[in-house]
């Protein structure tokens, strides 16, 4: 742009051909990484996250190509085509999120127990980024250019899927069972149980329910029945009367039931509280309406 403004034709030609070469390089790199799934690109590690770095290299090359071609084809109208530019932004945002996940994993010592969280975070981000690229190509106004870019970006089709149900289950288990990983990712939270801190009360309920679970299982084994994990206070009373548990264990079951109900119950109102009632207007208001 400076060369064009200064009417420096030689510098302009030199820079123009450099830029064309850069775009061509991005196209070749994007095609090659798409063909190989990014396996030929470098990665800073050789552990379970290595492929994520390579896949991010591929998507970064895709984004560079899409940005260059979009600017060349659409020019200033790219600003007005907000859905096209927004999808470019989506790709960048998801790559940033994937980078943040990998950086935190590295900063915190690469604990293998954290890997389900890393897998979920990066897989979701890469899937969303690839989906944004696919949507952009489907809606690119120049269909000929869109077809050429699709060949360069997805020579063997799409690669990334959303996290599986099995991985969802692993992540949910980490969040539901106290562990070093759970404590580390939740550090800084205010978890003191108090009337005005529902998160703290929920954490307290989790711990009390977990303490009650082995007692509940033992009662079920003694009775030869699979009893539902509800009405633990009644279960405690009956089990205590039969000598299946002691007073301390009965108290644990009762506290767990209280915390469980406190966590899941919602506000309830009597029918008469919800009924509409006629409103008696003041005398002055009735006179004004009559007039």
Phi, psi and omega in degrees: 000320179295320179295322179293319179293328181271004181056035178266090187296319181297314179295322180297313180298318181298314181290324180298314181291329175296319180292319177299319177297323178295317179296317178298321177296319178298322181293315180296316181296318180298317180295315183294315179293328176291323181291324183260000183069022179080005187293339181272355180274161184279157177216144183284349182226168177235023181261205185294346181263358185304314182295331179295318178298318180294320179292326175292325175300317180298311182292329176294319176295320176300315181296319179298316179295313180300319181295314180297313183292320179298317178294319182292319184277317186266335179058225181294338181290348178299327179293328181276336176273076191294333181287329176291310181295327179295323179290325173298319177295325178297318179299313180298317181297317181291324175294323177296316179297317178297320178297320180296320179297313182293324179293317179296319178301319179289317182296329184266017171093011177053054178287125182297333179295339180276352188302320177303322178293319178296312180302314183295312183298315183286317180299318179296316181295316180294322177297315180295321179295315179294324178296320179295321177296315180298316179296321179297315180295324179294332185248009179292131188296325178269103187292328179294315178295320180299319179295318179295319179292325179296321177296320182288326186268319182240061182297333178243017181091184181283154186245332194253138178241161176293157178306142183284164176299323180298319178290322175305318181295319179296318179294317179299323180294321178299321182285336185262346182243122179305131180200172178296322179296313180298318180294322183291315182286343181256010183296146182094350178283147176271104187246013177293122181289120177208167185302326185257018177232084184299329179294319177296320178294323178294320178295319178297318179298319179301313182295321181288324177293320178295324178292328182279338186301311179296328177293317178299316180296321179294321177297316179300320180294319180295322182274346182072028181226150172264090183279144177294151181276061178220165180048049182293333178293318177294320178298320179297317180297314182291319181292325178293320180295329180271358179077019181279334180223166177261181185296321181295318179293324176297321179294323178297316178297319181294316179297320180297319179295318179298314180293322180298312180294322179297328182281327187256342182289150176242169178298139176228152184227146176290151181306321182293336178286337181264349183289143177282144180234141178295140180259125179275116182283147175299156183303319183295321180294319179296322180294320179295318179295321180295324180292000000 
